[in-house]
Amino acid sequence: MNPAQKALWYIESHLAGPLTLDEIAAVGGVSRFHMVRAFASATGFSVMRYVRARRLSKAARELAAGAPDILSLALDADYSSHEAFTRAFRDHFGVTPEAVRAATCLAHLRLQEPITMDSTVLDNLKPPRFETGKPLLVAGIGERYNCEGGAAIPGQWQRFHHSIDSIPARVGKVAYGVCCNGDDAGNFDYIAGAEVADFSDLPREFVRVRIPAQKYAVFTHAEHISTIRRTVNTIWNHWLPASEMKAADAPNFERYDEKFDTSTGNGGLEIWIPVRE
């Protein structure tokens, strides 16, 4: 298992909270020494430099959008004061937070985008089982991505877990990562959500998606969540073309039951691909 991939997932899914090198190394299952070298070799960054760059880039976007309270941004980025945040921001970007907010423009800043996790092909994909899934109503946090995107999905899940108690009429404890509304350019909507009984009392900030009854090929992803792109890539580019099935025009989704640990990324999940003969 790749420690750097585990570290990337953990950083992106815990960016809004305290992060230490010890915690990141523990999730990667290696020592601090090993993690520092493995991460730098894979990404070109030191671990904590990447954390800092991602947090400051996120803050810069919020400032350009007009965030009124710089101290709140500083605390969210794990800086103890307005002064410490301003010093780090200026050192990183060469301008002050106030200047970015006043300019409402990011064109002159070198923002650090999330690094995409490994999507190389697996050579040991286990055969799926086939199920007819029931109709589902899913509500949650939605974002639109392009075909090269998706590296920000762990952060989307973090926002979902912080808001889960605000979703009314939730059914069960299973979480769903739904891909839908794809277009010919490769753009798609991704919803980190939960099943609900109905949408009638759902607050406006939550996206909703109806999933019809459908036949699915159901794959188990037992490894760490950071390697999910490898499994998905293998399904779509190798298993499906070699099978006698065709992809149906319906949402596909990840299914996370109570065995999945949102803190470590372990526990496994299922990938449900809609298919037809």
C-alpha positions in Angstrom: 0.0 0.0 0.0 1.3 3.4 -0.9 1.8 5.6 2.2 1.8 8.8 0.2 -1.7 8.0 -1.3 -3.1 7.3 2.2 -1.5 10.6 3.4 -3.1 12.6 0.5 -6.5 11.2 1.3 -6.2 11.9 5.0 -4.9 15.5 4.5 -7.7 16.3 2.0 -10.4 14.8 4.2 -9.2 16.5 7.4 -8.0 19.8 6.0 -10.3 21.9 8.2 -9.1 20.3 11.5 -5.8 20.0 13.3 -3.2 17.9 11.4 0.1 16.6 12.7 2.9 14.7 10.9 2.5 11.9 13.5 -1.2 11.5 12.7 -0.6 11.4 9.0 2.3 8.9 9.3 0.1 6.7 11.5 -2.7 6.6 8.9 0.0 5.7 6.3 1.2 2.9 8.6 4.8 4.1 8.5 7.2 6.1 10.7 7.6 9.9 10.5 10.9 9.3 8.8 9.4 7.0 6.2 6.4 9.3 5.5 8.5 12.4 5.0 10.6 10.7 2.4 7.8 8.7 0.7 5.5 11.8 0.4 8.3 14.0 -1.0 9.3 11.4 -3.5 5.7 10.9 -4.7 4.6 14.6 -4.8 7.6 16.8 -4.7 6.4 18.4 -1.4 7.1 17.9 2.2 4.0 16.7 4.1 3.4 19.8 6.1 4.3 22.2 3.3 1.6 20.6 1.2 -0.9 21.0 4.2 0.1 24.6 4.5 -0.2 25.3 0.8 -3.6 23.7 0.5 -5.0 25.6 3.5 -3.7 28.9 2.3 -5.0 28.3 -1.2 -8.5 27.5 0.3 -8.3 30.7 2.4 -7.3 32.7 -0.7 -10.4 31.5 -2.6 -12.6 32.5 0.3 -11.0 35.9 0.5 -11.4 36.5 -3.2 -15.1 35.6 -2.7 -15.4 38.4 -0.1 -15.0 36.5 3.2 -15.5 39.3 5.9 -13.7 37.7 8.9 -10.0 37.0 8.4 -9.6 35.8 11.9 -12.1 33.0 11.3 -10.2 32.0 8.2 -6.9 32.0 10.2 -8.4 29.7 12.8 -9.9 27.4 10.2 -6.4 27.2 8.6 -5.0 26.2 12.0 -3.2 29.6 12.7 -3.6 30.9 16.3 -3.9 34.6 15.3 -4.7 37.0 12.6 -1.0 38.1 12.6 0.4 34.5 12.2 -2.0 33.8 9.4 -1.1 37.1 7.6 2.6 36.4 7.9 2.2 32.9 6.5 -0.1 34.1 3.7 2.3 36.9 2.7 5.3 34.6 2.8 3.5 32.1 0.6 1.7 34.3 -2.0 3.7 37.6 -1.7 0.6 39.6 -0.9 -1.6 40.1 2.2 -5.0 38.6 2.8 -6.5 42.0 2.7 -5.1 42.7 -0.7 -6.6 39.5 -2.1 -10.0 40.3 -0.6 -9.9 43.8 -2.1 -8.8 42.6 -5.5 -11.4 39.8 -5.7 -9.1 38.1 -8.1 -6.8 35.0 -7.9 -5.2 35.2 -11.3 -1.8 36.3 -9.9 -1.7 33.7 -7.2 -0.1 30.2 -7.5 -2.8 28.2 -5.8 -2.1 24.6 -4.7 -4.8 22.3 -6.1 -5.4 18.9 -4.5 -3.1 16.2 -5.9 -4.9 13.5 -7.7 -4.6 10.0 -6.2 -3.3 7.0 -8.1 -5.5 5.7 -11.0 -3.3 2.9 -12.4 -5.0 -0.4 -13.3 -5.4 -3.3 -10.9 -4.4 -6.8 -12.0 -6.5 -8.6 -9.4 -10.0 -7.1 -9.6 -12.5 -9.6 -8.0 -15.6 -10.5 -10.1 -18.7 -8.6 -9.1 -22.0 -9.9 -7.8 -25.2 -8.8 -9.5 -28.1 -7.2 -7.7 -31.3 -5.3 -8.5 -31.2 -2.2 -6.4 -34.3 -0.6 -4.9 -35.2 3.0 -5.7 -33.3 5.5 -3.5 -33.7 9.1 -2.5 -30.2 10.5 -1.6 -29.6 13.9 -0.1 -26.2 15.5 0.6 -23.4 17.8 -0.4 -23.0 18.1 -4.2 -20.2 19.4 -6.4 -19.5 19.3 -10.2 -16.2 18.0 -11.5 -14.5 17.6 -14.8 -12.9 14.4 -16.1 -9.5 15.3 -14.6 -11.1 16.4 -11.3 -12.2 14.5 -8.2 -9.1 15.2 -6.1 -11.3 17.4 -3.9 -13.9 14.7 -3.1 -12.3 13.8 0.3 -12.9 17.4 1.4 -16.5 17.2 0.2 -17.0 14.1 2.4 -15.6 16.1 5.3 -18.3 18.8 4.8 -20.9 16.1 4.5 -19.9 14.4 7.8 -20.1 17.8 9.5 -23.6 18.5 8.2 -25.1 15.0 8.4 -27.2 15.8 11.6 -28.9 18.6 9.6 -30.4 16.1 7.0 -34.0 15.3 8.0 -35.7 12.0 7.4 -32.5 10.0 7.1 -32.9 6.3 6.5 -30.3 4.0 8.1 -26.6 4.7 8.5 -25.3 3.9 5.1 -23.6 6.8 3.1 -23.6 7.0 -0.7 -21.2 8.7 -3.1 -23.3 9.2 -6.2 -22.0 10.1 -9.7 -24.6 11.4 -12.0 -25.5 14.0 -14.7 -22.4 13.2 -16.8 -21.9 15.0 -20.1 -19.9 14.4 -23.3 -17.1 16.6 -22.0 -16.5 14.3 -19.0 -18.1 16.6 -16.4 -20.2 15.0 -13.7 -22.0 15.7 -10.5 -20.8 14.0 -7.3 -23.1 13.9 -4.2 -21.8 12.8 -0.8 -25.0 11.8 0.8 -27.4 9.6 2.7 -30.7 7.9 2.0 -33.8 9.9 3.0 -37.4 9.0 3.2 -38.5 12.1 1.3 -37.2 15.5 0.2 -40.1 17.6 1.6 -38.2 19.1 4.6 -34.8 19.1 3.1 -32.9 22.4 3.6 -31.8 24.3 0.5 -28.1 23.7 1.0 -28.5 20.0 0.3 -28.5 18.5 -3.2 -31.0 15.7 -3.9 -30.9 12.8 -6.4 -33.4 10.1 -7.3 -31.9 6.7 -8.1 -34.3 4.3 -9.9 -34.6 0.6 -9.4 -31.8 -0.8 -11.5 -29.6 -3.9 -12.1 -26.1 -3.4 -10.9 -22.7 -5.1 -11.0 -21.5 -4.7 -7.4 -17.7 -4.6 -6.8 -16.0 -4.7 -3.4 -13.2 -2.3 -2.8 -11.5 -3.7 0.3 -8.3 -1.7 0.3 -7.8 1.8 1.7 -10.1 4.5 0.3 -7.1 6.3 -1.3 -6.8 3.6 -4.0 -10.5 3.7 -5.1 -9.5 5.4 -8.4 -7.6 2.3 -9.3 -10.6 0.1 -8.8 -13.0 2.4 -10.6 -10.6 2.8 -13.5 -10.2 -1.0 -13.8 -14.0 -1.5 -13.8 -14.7 1.0 -16.5 -11.7 0.4 -18.8 -11.1 -3.3 -18.4 -13.9 -5.3 -16.7 -16.9 -3.6 -18.5 -15.4 -3.8 -22.1 -14.5 -7.5 -21.5 -17.9 -8.4 -20.0 -21.1 -9.1 -21.9 -22.7 -6.1 -20.1 -23.2 -2.5 -21.1 -23.3 0.5 -18.8 -26.9 1.7 -18.2 -27.7 5.4 -18.4 -28.2 5.8 -14.6 -26.3 7.0 -11.6 -23.5 4.8 -10.3 -22.5 5.1 -6.7 -20.2 4.0 -3.8 -21.9 2.5 -0.8 -20.3 3.0 2.6 -21.7 1.0 5.5 -20.9 1.1 9.2 -17.7 -0.9 8.7 -16.1 2.0 6.9 -14.0 4.2 9.2 -14.2 7.9 8.2 -11.2 8.7 10.3 -8.7 6.3 8.8 -10.2 5.4 5.4 -10.2 1.7 6.2 -13.1 -0.7 6.3 -13.9 -1.1 2.6 -16.9 -0.1 0.5 -18.9 -1.2 -2.5 -19.0 0.3 -6.0 -22.4 -0.2 -7.7 -22.3 0.1 -11.5 -25.7 0.2 -13.4 -25.6 -2.4 -16.2 -27.9 -3.9 -18.9 -27.5 -6.9 -21.2 
